[in-house]
Amino acid sequence: MLRVSLALLRKRSAGIVGLPNVGKSTLFNALTCSQQAKTGNFPFCTIDANKSKVVLHDSRLRTFTKFAADPTHYKLVDVELDLTDVAGLIAGASKGEGLGNKFLNDIRGCTVLLHHVRCFEDERNGFLTPTPLADIAVLNSELILSDLELMEKRVAKAKKTRGVKDPEYRFMASVLQLLEEGRPAAQALRSRGRGSKAASTTQETQWLQTYDLLSAKPMLYVLNVDEEAIATGNAFSKQVEEAISREDAAAAGAPAPPRTCIVSAAIEEQTANLATREERLLFLEAYNVSEPRGEVLVRQVYTDLLRLQSFFTIGPLMAHAWTVPQGATAREAAGEIHSDFETYFDKAKVLSATQFAQRPNLEAAEGAMQVVNEKYRMADGDVMIVEHHAPGRK
């Protein structure tokens, strides 16, 4: 899988894409607990992109309320991701059909893409037998065609300014060749894994990310099924899962994390405005679902696509979740809290969220923490106290 640069990770943005009327805006409204995106059973119901925040629910954060000085006013700060809902794509969008380039421009700024695929039937509302694999092919083809036009211009310019012997020009030319063959730009790195003498370099990864190609962005296939199929999927969602599994098996390199997620946008919409999460879970029991699928989806985006993890700072007034790339050091994590903490870092204390929450009070929890240096690799769920010598800061 293509690794996302630290600068892009800090954007933490996902764009919902797909053909018209597959449930993108319904899912967007449900995940963001809003009615911001207009929904309707007609082409291009969405025209202007809708943007909002979606919360990454973390049950570990809720365990820290036991340390509250005043439970009724204790503040919990969750991690949030930026979510964008854009107009539906049709064949020919790369050449201006439908909303064409408007759609494509709206998603170029997103770090990752959520490809929303219809896997349900609803004859009453005009949704006949779905064709998920054909739909996926249409969208992916349009992304590749759009990238092809962009890369042709880049390569032509680089040939004049850099020359054909320049390392980046040669890499750009290899990306262009992939696109000409109808293959996504992401394969410029993925194809250099198992059995290849030339492994992809960090420099090549950085080059590819600067080109801002749509087919190079990490993508998760969101399989929108009917309510009855939410627990196990259906024949249509299985078609996609099997196709993606075959694609991953054929690809070089280490096994990729799951690239599909089953949801029911209709169920997410019904439960989004329930007063409490407990009510949502009670509602979902009727469908044999133990956790809202929207939460599963957001967590996959966070962990598998963006390759992020969380750590916590805990006090008597507030528990705060913070985000760092997987593999970040203690010094880098301190910088997420405040840049001065990274610059003037001395040491840190850490303890896993599970162990921290088991202590009877804050004093006992902090007394059990382990002292670490700047090179310590943060584990997902660490609770952290930073010690520093930043001027004017405690």
C-alpha positions in Angstrom: 0.0 0.0 0.0 1.2 3.5 -0.8 2.4 5.3 2.3 1.0 8.7 2.8 3.5 11.5 3.7 3.4 13.2 7.1 2.2 16.5 5.6 -0.8 14.7 3.9 -1.5 12.7 7.1 -2.0 15.9 9.0 -4.8 16.8 6.6 -6.6 13.6 7.5 -9.2 14.0 4.8 -11.4 11.4 3.0 -13.6 11.9 0.0 -16.7 9.8 -0.7 -16.8 9.1 -4.5 -19.0 6.9 -6.7 -21.6 6.9 -9.4 -24.8 9.0 -9.0 -27.5 7.8 -6.6 -25.5 5.1 -4.8 -26.0 6.5 -1.3 -23.0 8.7 -0.9 -24.8 11.8 0.5 -26.9 9.6 2.8 -23.8 8.1 4.3 -22.1 11.5 4.6 -25.1 12.9 6.5 -25.1 9.8 8.8 -21.4 9.9 9.6 -21.4 13.6 10.3 -24.7 13.5 12.1 -26.0 16.3 9.9 -28.4 17.0 7.0 -25.8 19.1 5.2 -25.8 17.0 2.0 -28.9 17.1 -0.1 -30.2 13.6 -1.0 -32.6 12.4 -3.7 -33.2 9.8 -6.3 -32.1 11.7 -9.3 -28.8 12.3 -11.1 -26.4 14.9 -9.7 -28.5 15.6 -6.6 -25.1 16.7 -5.1 -23.5 19.5 -7.1 -21.3 21.5 -4.8 -19.0 19.4 -2.5 -20.2 19.0 1.1 -17.5 19.1 3.8 -17.7 18.4 7.5 -16.0 16.6 10.4 -16.5 13.0 11.4 -15.6 11.7 14.9 -13.5 8.6 15.4 -15.3 7.0 18.3 -12.8 5.5 20.8 -14.2 3.6 23.7 -10.8 3.9 25.5 -11.3 7.6 25.9 -14.6 7.0 27.7 -12.9 4.9 30.4 -11.0 8.0 31.7 -14.2 9.7 33.0 -13.6 7.9 36.3 -10.8 10.4 36.9 -13.0 13.4 36.5 -13.0 16.0 39.3 -16.6 16.8 38.2 -18.1 14.1 35.9 -21.0 16.4 34.7 -18.5 18.8 33.2 -15.7 16.5 32.2 -14.6 17.2 28.6 -13.8 14.4 26.1 -11.9 15.4 22.9 -12.1 12.8 20.2 -10.0 12.5 17.1 -11.8 13.9 14.0 -11.4 13.4 10.3 -12.3 15.7 7.4 -15.0 14.2 5.2 -16.0 15.4 1.7 -19.0 14.3 -0.3 -18.8 15.1 -4.0 -21.0 14.8 -7.0 -21.6 11.5 -8.7 -19.3 10.4 -11.5 -20.4 9.1 -14.9 -18.5 7.7 -17.8 -16.8 10.5 -19.7 -16.3 12.7 -16.6 -12.6 13.1 -17.4 -13.7 14.7 -20.7 -16.3 16.9 -19.1 -19.4 14.7 -19.1 -21.9 15.2 -16.3 -20.2 17.5 -13.8 -16.8 16.3 -15.1 -13.8 18.2 -14.0 -15.7 19.8 -11.1 -16.1 16.4 -9.5 -12.4 15.6 -10.1 -11.2 18.9 -8.7 -13.3 18.5 -5.6 -11.5 15.2 -4.7 -7.9 16.1 -5.6 -7.4 17.7 -2.2 -8.5 14.5 -0.3 -5.9 12.3 1.2 -7.8 9.1 0.7 -10.9 8.0 -1.3 -13.9 6.1 -0.2 -15.4 4.4 -3.3 -19.1 4.0 -2.5 -20.6 1.1 -4.4 -24.2 0.1 -4.7 -24.8 -3.5 -3.7 -28.5 -3.4 -3.1 -31.7 -3.7 -5.1 -34.8 -1.5 -4.7 -37.2 -1.9 -7.6 -39.8 0.4 -6.0 -37.4 3.3 -6.2 -35.9 2.3 -9.6 -32.7 0.6 -8.3 -32.7 -2.6 -10.3 -30.0 -5.4 -10.1 -26.7 -3.7 -9.2 -23.6 -4.2 -11.3 -20.9 -3.4 -8.7 -17.9 -4.6 -10.7 -18.9 -2.7 -13.8 -19.6 0.4 -11.7 -16.1 0.2 -10.1 -14.5 -0.2 -13.5 -16.3 3.0 -14.8 -15.1 5.1 -11.9 -11.5 3.8 -11.8 -11.2 4.3 -15.5 -12.3 7.9 -15.2 -9.7 8.5 -12.5 -7.0 7.0 -14.6 -8.0 9.0 -17.7 -7.9 12.2 -15.7 -4.5 11.3 -14.3 -3.3 10.4 -17.8 -4.0 13.9 -19.1 -2.2 15.5 -16.2 0.8 13.2 -16.4 1.2 13.8 -20.2 1.6 17.5 -19.4 4.0 16.8 -16.5 6.2 14.5 -18.5 6.4 16.8 -21.5 7.5 19.7 -19.3 10.0 17.5 -17.4 11.6 16.3 -20.6 12.3 19.9 -21.6 13.5 21.1 -18.2 15.2 18.0 -16.8 16.2 15.8 -19.7 15.5 12.1 -20.3 18.4 11.0 -18.0 17.0 12.7 -14.9 15.9 10.1 -12.3 12.5 11.8 -11.6 11.8 12.1 -15.3 12.3 8.4 -15.7 10.0 7.7 -12.8 7.4 10.0 -14.2 7.6 8.3 -17.6 7.0 4.9 -15.9 3.9 6.3 -14.2 2.7 7.6 -17.5 3.2 4.2 -19.1 1.1 2.6 -16.4 -1.7 5.1 -17.0 -1.5 4.5 -20.7 -2.0 0.8 -20.1 -5.1 1.6 -18.0 -3.5 0.8 -14.7 -3.7 3.0 -11.6 -0.7 5.2 -10.7 -0.4 3.5 -7.3 1.0 0.5 -9.0 4.1 2.4 -9.8 5.2 1.5 -6.3 3.2 -1.6 -5.5 4.5 -3.4 -8.6 8.1 -3.2 -7.3 7.7 -5.6 -4.4 8.0 -9.3 -4.4 10.3 -10.8 -7.0 11.6 -7.4 -8.1 15.3 -6.4 -8.0 14.5 -2.7 -7.8 12.5 -1.8 -4.7 10.6 1.5 -4.5 12.5 4.2 -2.8 11.3 6.8 -0.3 12.1 9.4 -2.9 9.8 7.7 -5.5 7.0 7.6 -2.9 7.4 11.3 -2.3 7.5 12.1 -6.0 4.3 10.2 -6.6 2.5 12.0 -3.8 3.5 15.4 -5.1 1.9 14.6 -8.5 -1.5 14.6 -6.8 -2.9 11.8 -8.9 -6.3 10.4 -8.1 -5.5 6.8 -9.0 -2.5 7.0 -6.6 -4.6 7.8 -3.5 -5.3 5.0 -1.1 -8.9 3.7 -1.7 -11.4 1.8 0.4 -14.4 0.2 -1.3 -17.6 1.0 0.7 -20.2 -1.6 -0.1 -23.7 -0.2 0.4 -26.0 -3.2 1.1 -29.7 -3.4 2.0 -30.6 -3.6 5.7 -31.0 -7.4 5.8 -27.5 -7.9 4.5 -25.6 -5.6 6.9 -24.3 -8.4 9.1 -23.0 -10.8 6.5 -23.1 -9.0 3.2 -24.9 -10.3 0.0 -24.1 -11.8 -3.3 -23.2 -8.4 -4.8 -20.9 -7.3 -2.0 -19.2 -10.8 -2.2 -18.5 -10.2 -5.9 -16.5 -7.1 -5.0 -14.7 -8.7 -2.0 -13.6 -11.7 -4.1 -12.4 -9.4 -6.9 -10.4 -7.3 -4.6 -9.0 -10.3 -2.9 -7.8 -11.7 -6.2 -6.3 -8.4 -7.1 -4.4 -8.2 -3.8 -3.2 -11.8 -4.2 -1.8 -11.0 -7.6 -0.1 -7.8 -6.5 3.5 -7.8 -5.4 4.6 -7.0 -1.9 3.3 -7.6 1.6 -0.4 -8.4 2.0 -2.6 -5.3 2.0 -5.0 -4.5 4.9 -8.7 -5.0 4.1 -9.8 -2.7 1.3 -13.6 -3.2 1.6 -16.1 -2.3 4.2 -19.8 -3.3 4.3 -22.3 -0.6 5.4 -26.0 0.1 5.0 -26.4 3.8 4.4 -30.1 3.4 5.2 -29.4 2.0 8.7 -26.7 4.6 9.4 -29.2 7.3 8.5 -31.8 5.8 10.8 -29.5 5.6 13.8 -27.5 8.8 13.3 -29.8 11.0 15.2 -30.6 8.7 18.1 -29.9 10.5 21.4 -27.2 8.1 22.7 -24.8 5.5 21.3 -26.5 3.0 23.7 -29.7 3.5 21.7 -27.9 3.0 18.5 -26.5 -0.3 19.7 -29.9 -1.5 21.0 -31.4 -0.7 17.5 -28.6 -2.6 15.8 -29.3 -5.7 17.8 -32.2 -6.5 15.6 -29.8 -6.8 12.6 -27.2 -8.9 14.5 -24.7 -6.1 14.4 -22.7 -5.3 17.5 -21.1 -2.1 16.4 -22.2 0.7 14.0 -20.7 0.0 10.7 -20.0 3.7 10.2 -17.7 3.5 13.2 -16.0 0.4 11.6 -15.6 2.4 8.3 -14.0 5.5 10.0 -11.6 3.3 12.0 -10.5 1.5 8.8 -9.8 4.9 7.2 -7.9 6.0 10.2 -5.8 2.9 10.8 -5.5 1.1 7.4 -5.6 3.9 4.8 -4.1 6.8 6.7 -1.9 4.6 8.9 -2.6 6.6 12.0 -2.9 5.8 15.7 -4.0 7.6 18.8 -2.5 8.5 22.2 -4.1 10.3 25.1 -3.4 13.0 27.7 -5.5 12.7 30.8 -6.3 15.2 33.6 -9.0 15.9 36.2 -10.9 18.3 33.8 -10.4 16.7 30.3 -9.3 13.6 28.4 -7.9 14.3 25.0 -7.2 12.0 22.1 -4.3 12.9 19.8 -3.2 11.5 16.4 0.3 10.4 15.2 1.5 8.3 12.3 2.1 4.7 13.2 5.7 4.4 14.3 6.0 8.0 15.6 8.5 8.7 18.3 7.7 10.2 21.7 9.3 13.5 20.6 7.1 13.6 17.5 4.0 12.8 19.6 4.9 15.7 21.9 4.9 18.0 18.9 1.3 17.1 18.1 0.3 18.6 21.5 2.4 21.7 20.9 5.3 22.4 18.7 7.3 23.8 21.6 7.0 20.4 23.4 8.8 18.8 20.5 11.5 21.4 20.3 12.2 21.5 24.0 11.5 17.8 24.7 13.2 16.3 27.8 11.5 13.0 28.4 8.0 11.5 28.6 6.0 9.1 30.8 3.7 6.6 29.1 1.3 3.8 30.1 -1.2 1.9 28.0 -4.8 3.1 28.2 -6.0 -0.2 29.6 -3.4 -0.2 32.5 -4.0 3.5 33.1 -7.8 3.1 33.4 -7.3 0.2 35.9 -5.7 2.5 38.5 -8.0 3.8 41.3 -7.1 7.5 40.8 -4.9 9.8 38.7 -2.1 9.9 41.2 -1.8 6.1 41.2 -2.1 6.0 37.4 0.6 8.6 36.9 2.8 6.8 39.4 2.7 3.6 37.3 3.9 5.3 34.1 7.2 4.4 32.5 9.8 7.0 31.8 10.9 7.0 28.1 13.3 9.0 25.9 12.7 10.8 22.7 13.3 7.7 20.5 10.5 5.7 22.2 8.0 4.4 19.5 4.5 5.3 20.6 2.1 2.4 20.8 -1.6 2.8 19.9 -3.5 3.8 23.0 -0.6 5.1 25.1 -1.3 7.7 27.7 1.4 10.3 27.8 2.8 13.0 30.0 5.5 15.2 28.4 8.3 16.8 30.3 10.0 19.7 28.6 11.9 23.0 29.2 9.9 25.2 26.8 10.1 28.8 27.9 7.0 30.1 29.6 5.1 26.8 29.4 4.3 24.3 32.0 
